């Protein structure tokens, strides 16, 4: 098999985040509130993962849909500037790019999302030839993409048939139904990457460790993000945990996506799950040093300085394939 063109292909949402910072709550009745700062930055779980992976030195491509509008053009320009290949991002002239507004204050945030073109991606937009160009295929924001979710099992099967390892971060389900094609696709997922609330909701278990174990029985290695608490990974060998390093956090937007990028970099480097988990925790923590999901994403050297992980190999070296 010829060498893959990309280390990572990320599939999913691509929309800007408008981040408003300050201890103010919106109120209807035309009441005006003042916030401390506002910033338009790269958003969408898939786009943030792609930027984080590129920052870590992976050859990274993104497959998504944007509109031919100011938000879509902003995203394409920012992704290119951050060394993400966007040739597989489709531009739909008659559709509107989505946008997420985040009201962030210390320790919490409120999120309003217009999905826009995020919901327009279909598995038929992604040829097996595209999937076979990458060593790892990651899908993000499953519940915002109902057409993609309905065909997820076959999509991931096609990726694995080409030799790629697969991962999935479902993100939050706005409908709180927690399936949407996920159950059928589990057999084709090598690494499942929910946060604690998502893991518990999908598994139907109130305890996060029990939820992770239950989900791992469905096939994938399960890696659960828990913010400042210990992240955990469950596979056939048991459970591994890692407490994220302490940093001077400013904004947690996109921290879970930077975590995903770090985990994938570690796995592609052939690190054991425990070491990849440590690298992921460092990447997630370091990404909180600035406002937005991408502005403080670390380089590989920055992340490794916070870990005990062994030196990594050239990401072009093929890893041992994981999963069933």
Number of C-alpha atoms within 10 A of each C-alpha: 5 5 12 19 16 20 26 29 29 28 30 27 32 31 32 24 24 20 24 23 20 17 15 15 13 11 9 6 6 7 7 11 11 12 15 10 11 14 14 16 20 26 26 27 29 28 32 32 33 33 31 35 34 24 22 23 16 24 22 25 30 26 25 27 29 27 21 16 15 10 20 22 15 15 22 22 12 16 22 13 11 16 18 24 20 17 12 16 19 17 19 16 11 9 15 21 29 24 24 18 17 20 21 25 19 12 9 11 17 11 12 12 15 15 19 19 25 24 22 22 24 19 18 11 16 16 12 18 11 17 27 21 22 24 28 27 27 28 26 25 22 27 24 27 20 18 18 25 24 18 18 24 20 14 24 28 18 18 25 23 13 19 18 27 27 26 24 27 24 24 20 18 17 10 8 11 10 19 15 20 18 20 13 16 21 21 16 24 28 23 26 26 26 23 20 21 18 22 31 21 18 21 18 14 17 13 13 20 18 15 22 27 21 19 25 22 14 15 20 25 28 28 29 28 29 18 17 13 12 15 21 22 24 24 20 11 7 10 16 16 16 19 16 25 17 11 12 10 15 16 23 24 25 26 30 29 32 34 29 34 31 31 29 29 27 26 24 26 20 20 22 12 18 18 20 24 32 28 32 31 31 29 34 34 28 27 30 24 20 17 23 28 31 26 15 20 33 23 17 21 10 14 23 19 11 18 19 10 18 11 10 15 12 12 18 16 13 14 16 12 17 14 16 10
